Amino acid sequence: MQRVCIIGTGFTASVIYKSLKDKNIAVECIQPNFSDESLISFDVSPGSIFDQQLFERNSKFGGGISQWGHAITFPNDQNFFLPKDNCYWNNTSEKISEIDFEKVFGIALPSMENSETLRNLLPNYESQLNLEKHSYSGGILGNKDPKTFIERIDEYTRGRIISISLNEKNSTYVVELLSARGMYYFAEYETLILAAGTILNACLTSLISGNSIFPIGNHFSRKVAEISFIEPVNLRDIAQIYSKNDRHFLTFTLKEHMLQASGSNSSIRFQIENSRKKAIYYMLRRVTSLIQVRELFEFFISFSRNYLRKKEASVQSAILRIMVDQPLNEINHLEIIKKPEGLFECKITLRMDESTRIRAERLEKEFLGILFKSKYVKSIKICSNQVVIDASKLNDYEIPNWKDAAHYFGSVPMRQQSMSDFVDEEFRLNGFAECYVLGNSTFPVGSHGHPTFLNMCLSYLFGKSVTEHD
């Protein structure tokens, strides 16, 4: 590799940047101007589940280190690694399973203790449910410096990508850029890495291949009910630490719902908030940040984490949330239309198919049925209408509308056949040497789990393969 260019805006680009920089490979970075609201305009087809405000607020066309919630879902056969007739993805799954997570990322697999409280809360759950493995910032990553595996990109060029063309004479990629200052310029690179979000990667890939139609899948979710307990339940017995907001949850899949041939997988989750701990923790953060004394800041944060975690935290209620992924199919897609001055129009069709909806709703009702048998549950109040229901009304329960969770995937998937462009197991864009695509856009299957850690693993594998062959 000689001149290398990473085009991306956030987490994936940062992980790749660090892996190449650690090997003393000179890398130039281009960040599309994601603060430019006119960069991509959207035309959403009727019935599509797409929240443009959520996309713009959370994704910024490809995330960002500041957007990363430190949420870790370990990829396995319950979520991202569903058995598929896809040798590219199966081979990649095997490579990820061989990574020493603790050595590479400083992240260890969490222990999954089946507490007596959990068994009482969910009678016979072990015969019907699978418990997912998660880790989160308040736990495993709480004292972890993100710079051990990512590095903020400080030197980059920001602007609109006008065109990307292949110079076949010398096998280089010519990038035409309109800078934030309104200046046009060209640059040539032997290696090009697209590491933006799912939708922006589709836009950039369309400039290279000339294709306009790209598949898309997504993660949908919604709140189901508020579960009130007869007596307080120890938080640590029924939840894993989630995020800086001090939310906690356990995620379950029904055994028979796990392995779906379509690639869809559903889960249901207890989500709990301990507002007292959260208020104390953020008060300490605010006070120490105002003082601006690093040592004192670190002391108070360490104290708040270690002391408050040890306290017995009991909760009287929990929120039940259901999540499902709409897999890639022949219906859901992006149509990318290039406009002048580096702008794009994206026509989105993203609906939940009937079979996916039926499986998810069945999971929801079956899980509620399990809760009705629990001697620990006092009441179940449906979130959509605030009505308390009992077991006799379960069959009459009307399923509310699903909401967008902005976990889009699969626009340039890693699979042998696709309705549009795809990448091989080395992330190489089909038909284009030394052009690579990474990020959620390469996932051939989605998950109810968070994509962050899978992206970390894919970026690590890519950086490792590049430096080994350099």
C-alpha positions as CSV (number, residue, x, y, z in Angstrom):
1,M,0.0,0.0,0.0
2,Q,1.2,3.5,-0.8
3,R,-1.2,6.4,-0.6
4,V,-4.1,5.4,1.5
5,C,-7.3,7.4,2.0
6,I,-10.1,6.7,4.5
7,I,-13.4,8.3,3.8
8,G,-15.5,8.2,6.9
9,T,-16.9,10.2,9.8
10,G,-16.8,8.2,13.0
11,F,-16.1,5.1,14.9
12,T,-15.2,2.6,12.1
13,A,-12.9,5.1,10.4
14,S,-11.2,5.8,13.8
15,V,-10.5,2.2,14.5
16,I,-9.1,1.6,11.0
17,Y,-7.1,4.8,11.2
18,K,-5.4,3.7,14.5
19,S,-4.6,0.2,13.2
20,L,-2.9,1.5,10.1
21,K,-1.1,4.4,12.0
22,D,0.2,1.9,14.5
23,K,2.0,0.1,11.6
24,N,3.4,3.4,10.4
25,I,1.3,3.5,7.3
26,A,0.7,7.0,6.0
27,V,-3.1,7.6,5.9
28,E,-5.0,10.6,4.7
29,C,-8.6,11.1,5.9
30,I,-11.6,12.7,4.3
31,Q,-14.6,13.5,6.4
32,P,-17.8,14.2,4.4
33,N,-19.3,17.4,5.8
34,F,-22.0,15.7,7.9
35,S,-22.9,19.0,9.6
36,D,-24.2,20.0,6.1
37,E,-27.9,19.1,6.4
38,S,-28.3,19.3,2.6
39,L,-25.7,16.6,2.0
40,I,-28.4,13.9,1.6
41,S,-32.1,14.6,1.0
42,F,-34.6,11.9,1.7
43,D,-37.7,10.7,-0.1
44,V,-39.4,8.0,2.1
45,S,-41.9,5.7,0.5
46,P,-45.4,5.3,2.2
47,G,-45.4,2.7,5.0
48,S,-41.6,2.9,5.6
49,I,-40.3,2.8,9.1
50,F,-37.6,5.6,8.9
51,D,-37.1,8.5,11.3
52,Q,-35.0,11.1,9.5
53,Q,-34.5,13.1,12.7
54,L,-33.2,10.1,14.6
55,F,-30.9,9.3,11.7
56,E,-29.5,12.8,11.6
57,R,-29.2,13.1,15.4
58,N,-27.6,9.8,16.1
59,S,-25.8,8.7,13.0
60,K,-24.4,11.9,11.5
61,F,-24.0,9.8,8.3
62,G,-21.6,7.4,10.0
63,G,-21.5,8.0,13.7
64,G,-18.7,9.6,15.6
65,I,-16.7,8.9,18.7
66,S,-19.0,11.3,20.6
67,Q,-22.0,9.3,19.4
68,W,-20.7,5.9,20.7
69,G,-22.5,4.7,23.7
70,H,-20.0,2.1,24.7
71,A,-22.6,-0.6,24.2
72,I,-21.1,-4.1,23.6
73,T,-23.0,-7.0,22.2
74,F,-20.8,-10.1,21.7
75,P,-21.5,-11.5,18.2
76,N,-22.6,-15.1,18.3
77,D,-25.1,-17.6,16.9
78,Q,-27.9,-15.8,18.8
79,N,-27.5,-12.6,16.9
80,F,-25.0,-11.6,14.2
81,F,-23.7,-15.0,13.4
82,L,-26.9,-16.8,12.5
83,P,-26.0,-19.8,10.3
84,K,-26.2,-18.7,6.6
85,D,-25.5,-20.0,3.2
86,N,-22.7,-17.4,2.9
87,C,-19.1,-18.7,3.0
88,Y,-17.7,-15.1,3.1
89,W,-19.6,-14.3,6.3
90,N,-19.2,-17.8,7.8
91,N,-15.4,-17.5,7.3
92,T,-15.4,-14.0,8.9
93,S,-17.4,-15.3,11.8
94,E,-14.8,-17.9,12.5
95,K,-12.0,-15.3,12.4
96,I,-13.8,-13.2,14.9
97,S,-14.4,-16.1,17.2
98,E,-10.7,-16.6,17.3
99,I,-9.9,-13.1,18.5
100,D,-8.6,-12.8,22.0
101,F,-11.0,-10.0,23.0
102,E,-9.3,-9.2,26.3
103,K,-5.8,-9.1,24.7
104,V,-6.9,-7.0,21.7
105,F,-9.6,-4.7,23.1
106,G,-9.2,-5.2,26.9
107,I,-12.7,-6.6,26.9
108,A,-13.6,-9.9,28.6
109,L,-16.7,-12.0,28.0
110,P,-19.1,-11.3,30.8
111,S,-20.2,-14.0,33.3
112,M,-23.8,-14.9,33.1
113,E,-25.0,-15.9,36.5
114,N,-28.5,-17.4,36.6
115,S,-29.6,-16.0,39.9
116,E,-32.4,-17.4,42.1
117,T,-34.2,-14.1,41.8
118,L,-34.2,-14.3,38.0
119,R,-35.6,-17.9,38.2
120,N,-38.4,-16.7,40.5
121,L,-39.2,-13.7,38.4
122,L,-39.4,-15.8,35.2
123,P,-40.6,-19.3,36.1
124,N,-39.0,-22.0,34.0
125,Y,-37.2,-19.4,31.8
126,E,-34.1,-21.5,31.3
127,S,-36.2,-24.1,29.4
128,Q,-37.7,-21.4,27.1
129,L,-35.3,-18.5,27.0
130,N,-31.7,-17.8,26.0
131,L,-29.9,-15.0,27.8
132,E,-27.7,-12.8,25.6
133,K,-24.2,-11.8,26.6
134,H,-23.7,-8.0,26.9
135,S,-21.2,-5.7,28.4
136,Y,-21.5,-1.9,28.8
137,S,-19.6,1.2,29.7
138,G,-20.8,1.2,33.4
139,G,-19.3,-2.2,33.7
140,I,-16.5,-3.6,31.5
141,L,-15.7,-0.4,29.7
142,G,-16.3,1.9,32.6
143,N,-12.7,2.3,33.5
144,K,-11.4,1.7,30.0
145,D,-9.6,4.3,28.0
146,P,-11.2,4.2,24.4
147,K,-7.8,5.2,23.0
148,T,-6.6,1.7,23.5
149,F,-8.5,0.7,20.4
150,I,-9.7,3.9,18.7
151,E,-8.0,7.2,18.0
152,R,-9.7,10.4,17.2
153,I,-8.8,11.6,13.8
154,D,-7.4,15.1,14.2
155,E,-6.0,15.7,10.8
156,Y,-8.5,15.4,8.0
157,T,-10.0,17.2,5.0
158,R,-13.7,18.0,5.3
159,G,-16.0,18.6,2.4
160,R,-18.3,17.1,-0.2
161,I,-17.2,14.3,-2.5
162,I,-18.0,15.3,-6.0
163,S,-16.7,12.2,-7.8
164,I,-14.6,9.1,-7.3
165,S,-13.2,7.5,-10.5
166,L,-10.8,4.7,-11.3
167,N,-7.7,5.7,-13.3
168,E,-7.2,2.4,-15.0
169,K,-3.8,3.6,-16.5
170,N,-2.1,3.6,-13.1
171,S,-4.7,1.8,-11.0
172,T,-5.4,4.7,-8.7
173,Y,-8.6,6.3,-7.4
174,V,-9.2,9.9,-8.2
175,V,-11.2,11.8,-5.6
176,E,-12.7,15.2,-6.5
177,L,-13.6,17.2,-3.4
178,L,-15.4,20.4,-2.8
179,S,-13.8,21.6,0.4
180,A,-15.7,23.4,3.2
181,R,-14.1,26.6,2.0
182,G,-15.6,26.2,-1.5
183,M,-12.4,25.1,-3.2
184,Y,-12.2,22.2,-5.7
185,Y,-9.3,19.9,-5.8
186,F,-8.3,16.4,-6.9
187,A,-6.2,13.7,-5.1
188,E,-5.1,10.2,-6.2
189,Y,-4.8,7.2,-4.0
190,E,-3.6,3.7,-4.5
191,T,-6.0,2.4,-1.8
192,L,-9.4,3.7,-0.9
193,I,-11.3,2.8,2.2
194,L,-15.0,3.7,2.6
195,A,-15.8,3.7,6.3
196,A,-18.9,5.8,6.7
197,G,-22.4,4.8,7.7
198,T,-24.7,2.5,5.8
199,I,-26.5,5.2,3.8
200,L,-23.4,7.3,3.1
201,N,-21.4,4.3,2.1
202,A,-24.1,3.5,-0.5
203,C,-23.8,7.0,-1.8
204,L,-20.0,6.8,-2.1
205,T,-20.1,3.3,-3.6
206,S,-22.6,4.5,-6.3
207,L,-19.9,7.1,-7.4
208,I,-17.5,4.3,-8.0
209,S,-19.6,1.5,-9.5
210,G,-22.3,3.6,-11.1
211,N,-25.1,1.5,-9.4
212,S,-28.0,3.2,-7.9
213,I,-30.0,0.5,-6.0
214,F,-28.7,-0.8,-2.7
215,P,-30.4,-3.2,-0.2
216,I,-31.0,-2.1,3.4
217,G,-32.1,-3.8,6.7
218,N,-32.8,-2.2,10.0
219,H,-33.3,-2.7,13.7
220,F,-36.8,-1.8,14.9
221,S,-37.9,-1.5,18.6
222,R,-40.7,-0.2,20.9
223,K,-41.6,-0.2,24.5
224,V,-44.1,-2.9,25.4
225,A,-45.1,-2.6,29.1
226,E,-44.1,-1.4,32.5
227,I,-43.7,-4.3,34.9
228,S,-44.4,-3.6,38.6
229,F,-43.0,-6.0,41.1
230,I,-44.8,-7.1,44.3
231,E,-41.6,-6.4,46.3
232,P,-38.4,-4.6,45.5
233,V,-36.0,-6.7,43.4
234,N,-32.2,-6.5,43.6
235,L,-31.1,-4.6,40.5
236,R,-27.8,-6.6,40.2
237,D,-29.8,-9.9,40.1
238,I,-31.9,-9.0,37.1
239,A,-29.8,-6.7,34.9
240,Q,-26.5,-6.0,33.4
241,I,-25.0,-2.4,33.4
242,Y,-25.8,-0.7,30.1
243,S,-24.6,2.9,29.6
244,K,-23.6,6.2,31.0
245,N,-27.3,7.0,31.6
246,D,-27.2,4.2,34.2
247,R,-29.8,2.1,32.4
248,H,-29.7,-1.6,33.0
249,F,-31.2,-4.5,31.2
250,L,-31.2,-8.2,30.4
251,T,-32.0,-9.4,26.9
252,F,-33.7,-12.7,26.1
253,T,-34.6,-14.6,23.0
254,L,-37.0,-17.5,23.0
255,K,-35.2,-20.7,21.9
256,E,-37.5,-21.4,19.0
257,H,-37.2,-17.8,17.7
258,M,-33.4,-17.8,17.6
259,L,-32.4,-19.3,14.3
260,Q,-34.6,-17.9,11.5
261,A,-33.7,-18.9,8.0
262,S,-34.6,-15.4,6.8
263,G,-31.9,-13.8,9.0
264,S,-34.4,-12.1,11.3
265,N,-34.0,-12.4,15.0
266,S,-36.1,-11.0,17.8
267,S,-35.4,-10.3,21.4
268,I,-37.2,-9.0,24.4
269,R,-35.5,-6.9,27.1
270,F,-36.0,-5.8,30.7
271,Q,-34.8,-2.1,30.9
272,I,-34.4,-0.5,34.3
273,E,-33.3,2.9,35.4
274,N,-31.9,3.8,38.8
275,S,-32.5,7.5,38.9
276,R,-30.8,8.1,42.3
277,K,-27.5,6.6,41.2
278,K,-27.6,8.4,37.9
279,A,-28.3,11.8,39.6
280,I,-25.4,11.4,42.0
281,Y,-23.0,10.2,39.3
282,Y,-23.7,13.1,37.0
283,M,-23.6,15.6,39.8
284,L,-20.0,14.4,40.6
285,R,-19.1,14.6,36.9
286,R,-20.4,18.2,36.7
287,V,-18.8,19.4,39.9
288,T,-15.4,18.0,39.0
289,S,-15.5,19.2,35.4
290,L,-16.2,22.7,36.7
291,I,-13.2,22.5,39.0
292,Q,-11.1,21.3,36.1
293,V,-8.6,19.5,38.3
294,R,-7.9,16.2,36.6
295,E,-6.7,14.3,39.6
296,L,-9.8,15.3,41.7
297,F,-12.0,14.5,38.7
298,E,-10.6,11.0,38.4
299,F,-10.8,10.4,42.1
300,F,-14.5,11.4,42.3
301,I,-15.5,9.4,39.2
302,S,-13.7,6.3,40.6
303,F,-15.3,6.8,43.9
304,S,-18.8,7.2,42.4
305,R,-18.4,4.1,40.3
306,N,-16.9,1.8,42.9
307,Y,-18.9,2.9,45.9
308,L,-22.3,3.2,44.2
309,R,-21.9,-0.1,42.4
310,K,-21.4,-1.9,45.7
311,K,-24.7,-0.5,47.2
312,E,-27.7,-2.8,47.1
313,A,-29.9,-1.2,44.5
314,S,-33.5,-2.4,44.5
315,V,-36.1,-1.5,42.0
316,Q,-39.9,-1.7,42.1
317,S,-40.5,-1.8,38.3
318,A,-38.9,-2.3,34.9
319,I,-39.7,-1.5,31.3
320,L,-40.2,-4.3,28.8
321,R,-38.9,-3.5,25.3
322,I,-39.0,-5.7,22.2
323,M,-36.6,-5.5,19.3
324,V,-36.5,-7.1,15.9
325,D,-34.4,-6.9,12.8
326,Q,-35.9,-6.6,9.3
327,P,-33.4,-8.7,7.2
328,L,-32.3,-7.7,3.7
329,N,-34.8,-8.7,1.1
330,E,-35.9,-7.8,-2.4
331,I,-38.3,-5.1,-1.2
332,N,-36.3,-2.9,1.1
333,H,-33.7,-0.8,-0.6
334,L,-32.1,2.6,-1.2
335,E,-32.2,4.4,-4.5
336,I,-29.3,6.8,-4.7
337,I,-29.5,9.7,-7.1
338,K,-26.4,11.9,-7.6
339,K,-27.1,15.6,-7.7
340,P,-24.7,18.5,-8.5
341,E,-22.1,19.8,-6.1
342,G,-21.6,16.6,-4.3
343,L,-25.2,16.2,-3.0
344,F,-27.3,13.1,-3.0
345,E,-31.0,12.2,-3.0
346,C,-31.9,9.0,-1.3
347,K,-35.2,7.3,-1.9
348,I,-35.9,4.9,1.0
349,T,-38.2,1.9,1.1
350,L,-37.9,0.2,4.5
351,R,-40.9,-1.8,5.8
352,M,-41.3,-4.8,8.1
353,D,-42.4,-7.9,6.2
354,E,-45.3,-9.9,7.5
355,S,-43.3,-13.0,8.6
356,T,-40.9,-10.9,10.6
357,R,-43.8,-9.0,12.3
358,I,-45.7,-12.2,13.2
359,R,-42.6,-13.8,14.8
360,A,-41.8,-10.7,16.8
361,E,-45.4,-10.3,18.0
362,R,-45.5,-14.0,19.0
363,L,-42.4,-13.6,21.1
364,E,-43.9,-10.5,22.8
365,K,-47.1,-12.3,23.8
366,E,-45.3,-15.5,24.9
367,F,-43.0,-13.5,27.1
368,L,-45.9,-11.6,28.6
369,G,-47.5,-15.0,29.3
370,I,-44.4,-16.1,31.2
371,L,-44.6,-12.9,33.3
372,F,-48.2,-13.5,34.2
373,K,-47.2,-16.8,35.8
374,S,-44.6,-15.0,38.0
375,K,-45.4,-14.6,41.7
376,Y,-43.1,-11.6,41.7
377,V,-45.1,-9.5,39.2
378,K,-47.7,-7.2,40.6
379,S,-49.1,-5.6,37.4
380,I,-48.4,-5.2,33.7
381,K,-49.2,-1.8,32.2
382,I,-49.1,-1.5,28.4
383,C,-47.0,1.5,27.4
384,S,-49.0,2.5,24.3
385,N,-52.3,3.1,26.1
386,Q,-51.3,3.0,29.8
387,V,-53.9,0.2,30.4
388,V,-53.2,-2.5,33.0
389,I,-53.9,-5.9,31.6
390,D,-54.2,-9.4,33.0
391,A,-53.7,-12.8,31.5
392,S,-57.3,-13.0,30.3
393,K,-56.8,-9.9,28.1
394,L,-53.6,-11.0,26.5
395,N,-55.2,-12.3,23.3
396,D,-57.0,-9.0,22.9
397,Y,-53.9,-7.0,23.3
398,E,-53.4,-4.8,20.2
399,I,-49.8,-4.5,19.0
400,P,-48.8,-0.8,18.5
401,N,-46.7,0.5,15.7
402,W,-42.9,-0.2,15.5
403,K,-40.3,2.6,15.7
404,D,-37.0,3.1,13.9
405,A,-33.9,2.4,15.9
406,A,-31.4,3.7,13.3
407,H,-29.3,0.6,13.2
408,Y,-29.3,0.4,9.4
409,F,-27.1,-2.3,7.7
410,G,-26.3,-4.2,4.6
411,S,-26.2,-1.6,1.8
412,V,-22.9,-3.2,0.5
413,P,-23.1,-6.6,2.2
414,M,-20.4,-9.2,2.6
415,R,-22.0,-12.0,0.5
416,Q,-21.4,-13.7,-2.8
417,Q,-24.6,-12.5,-4.4
418,S,-26.4,-9.2,-4.0
419,M,-29.0,-7.1,-5.7
420,S,-26.2,-4.5,-6.0
421,D,-22.6,-4.1,-5.0
422,F,-21.0,-6.4,-2.4
423,V,-17.7,-7.1,-0.7
424,D,-15.7,-10.3,-0.2
425,E,-14.3,-11.6,3.1
426,E,-11.4,-9.2,2.8
427,F,-13.9,-6.2,2.5
428,R,-12.8,-5.6,-1.1
429,L,-15.6,-4.0,-3.3
430,N,-16.5,-6.5,-6.0
431,G,-14.7,-5.6,-9.3
432,F,-12.5,-2.9,-7.8
433,A,-9.0,-3.8,-6.6
434,E,-7.7,-1.9,-3.5
435,C,-11.1,-0.4,-2.8
436,Y,-12.6,-1.5,0.5
437,V,-15.9,-0.9,2.3
438,L,-16.4,-1.3,6.1
439,G,-19.0,-0.6,8.7
440,N,-22.6,-1.6,9.2
441,S,-23.0,-1.4,5.5
442,T,-21.2,-4.7,5.1
443,F,-23.4,-6.7,7.6
444,P,-25.3,-9.3,5.6
445,V,-27.5,-9.9,8.7
446,G,-28.7,-7.6,11.4
447,S,-29.3,-8.2,15.1
448,H,-31.2,-7.0,18.1
449,G,-27.7,-6.5,19.6
450,H,-25.7,-3.3,19.2
451,P,-23.3,-3.2,16.2
452,T,-20.4,-1.4,17.9
453,F,-18.4,-4.4,18.9
454,L,-18.9,-6.3,15.6
455,N,-17.6,-3.2,13.8
456,M,-14.6,-3.1,16.1
457,C,-13.9,-6.7,15.3
458,L,-14.3,-6.2,11.5
459,S,-12.1,-3.1,11.6
460,Y,-9.5,-5.0,13.5
461,L,-9.5,-7.9,11.1
462,F,-9.2,-5.5,8.2
463,G,-6.3,-3.6,9.7
464,K,-4.6,-6.9,10.6
465,S,-4.9,-8.2,7.0
466,V,-3.7,-5.0,5.4
467,T,-0.6,-4.7,7.6
468,E,0.2,-8.4,7.1
469,H,0.1,-8.0,3.3
470,D,1.8,-4.6,3.2
